[in-house]
Amino acid sequence: MAVISMKQLLEAGVHFGHQTRRWNPKMAKYIFTERNGIHVIDLQQTVKYADQAYDFMREAAANDAVVLFVGTKKQAAEAVAEEAVRSGQYYINHRWLGGTLTNWGTIQKRIARLKEIKRMEEEGIFDVLPKKEVALLNKQRARLEKFLGGIEDMPRIPDVMYVVDPHKEQIAVKEAKKLGIPVVAMVDTNTDPDDIDVIIPANDDAIRAVKLITAKMADAVIEGRQGEDAVASVEAELAATETQADSIEEIVEVVEGDNA
């Protein structure tokens, strides 16, 4: 059974690609057709590749991989942070700082500074410092948290990187490739897929599409770490909050809606 259904993909708008004039010809084999100047992604392939990505992420997590979720554009920022945290992993959802991976030693020093400022506040040192100095420290902490908060506790450079829109995150992808870190990514019709190890052909501009795919990748990590029952229990909790149907007819209506 597919980890994401065709119906879920359609409802989230995963099939909408970019304008035909903005396409990357290397994505041709993942495109179903063109409508009104927009490429339509072949969702049968998305289903297949999402399954492969899920298996890859699950196996990596089962082997204690550190996973970094990356998505800095506004459509991705919230989902990337939420799903990384939910799966016990790490994220970057604001601007990617050049050298985040390839200059990890320097990044660790900035993270250490962030932790030092937090410790100073916790130990009451802020209470005895001049207000101007405290204001400067708070400003520094806010900036460090914005860019590095999601990797503050990351123990080492990641073993796997999941990316929303590798076209935008080209620097991150290049750093990962330089270090031999496999990249799993949502790849839209305007993107060169050659640098991506595990491709998920998908609309990476719609919030619902990003949330759907990213949540499934987080589920894969959770299953890899804790087993299939952990994901099933979460899904059961979500299902319990939904309206219950009393008959077969109502079940069909709830599941299929206007498509019934």
Phi, psi and omega in degrees: 000134182294145180287335175229129182277160177300321180298316179299318180296317179297313182297328180274355179074026182296337185280346182281116177268202179268175174301144184301328181288346181256011186284160170254119183306336179291347178267005185306319185289347179261003184259132181276311182197188177228133179224126177051041177078011180240135175282140178251123182286142179284103185290338175297323177287323178299318177302313182296313183287331175294322176299316180295319179295319179300313180298319180297312181295320180297314180295320178298314181295324179297336178261024176063033178292145169271125183247130177250120176269129183232127176189104189258351179279160189299327180292340186251336191307311184293312181297319180299314179294311183299314185285327175296314179296316181301325182265007177072028182242202192231161186208157167229117183232013169239198184302134176286124178276123179307131181091006180306320178260315185285343176234049186302327180299316179293319178299320179299325178294322178291323177294320178298323178295319177300314180295325179295317179297319178298318179297320179301318179291316181298326182272004176083009181294328178302329184294337183252002179267154175301146183302323180296320180292321178297319179298319179294320179295319179296322178294318179295317180297317181300318180292317180295320179295322181300315185265334186237357183302325182286347178239015183305321183253012179293120189288338182197176175298148187293156175271335179218144176236127175257129187233134169262118180068074177296342176296319177283324185265041184299322181295316179299316181296318180297320179295318179298315181296322180298327182263002179074025179270121180295142182245125172255131186210148166284120185242117181271176187288352180261008190249145173279115184277357189298327183272002183260129182282318181232109187264139169238100179296119187194154171292115181257017181250346180265130183303316182295322179294315179298316180298315182300307183293316182296321178297321179292324177292324175293320176302320180298318179296315180299316179296319179296323181280317191243352182099165184298329182297328181296317178291319180299321181292323178294315180296324179294320178297318179295318181296326182293337181274350182274160179299130180274136178263144185260350183218166178301319181299318180291324178298315178300318181295318180294316184286316188259340178055229181290348181274355183295000000 
